[in-house]
Amino acid sequence: MKQQVYDFLDQENIQYEVTEHEPVLTMDDMVRIGLSEKGTLCKNMFVRDQKGKRHWLIVADNDTQVDLRSLGEKIGAGKVSFASADRLKKQLGLATGYVSPFGVINNEDHMVTVVFDKVLEGQERLGIHPNTNEATIWISFNDLVKAIEKIGNDVQIVRM
């Protein structure tokens, strides 16, 4: 899974660094092993609309409190809720704990929109999993957006 991400970034000449580490299941685990000292850690949430027809991958600063009620309105979705593990697997090919914006590589119909917290805009070192929780990719916000758009998925930027 992570090699697919590395190969894509290399193919597109997108600069990144990798930190290999023990598997992490929570943001607290990432902070505990010192990753927060290397850059801005991002938390990721996979949500769906009330009818289950549309999906969004939310990327926010680790310290941002995300209110799903107001977020749904900001992204034009109405009410949103967390998507099931089955939906995550079907749409992004990922298991719980591996959620990452790079999951859109597996989103064949390109229907998952990636929504970034506006506070991430312009950041030079974002920490994102490469579709596994055993490594962190350090990449600039601009390059991450470029990668997602190159894959073919839409990007939204909102204040969370």
Buried (B, 14 or more C-beta within 10 A) or exposed (E): BBEBBBEBBEEEEBEBEBBEBEEBEEBEBBBEEEBBEBBBBBBBBBBBBEEEEBBBBBBBBBEBEBEBEEBBEEBEBEEBEEBEEEBBBBBBBBBEBBBBBBBBBBBEEEBBBBBBBEBBEEBEEBBBBBBBBBBBBBBBBEBBBBBBEEBEBBBEBBEB
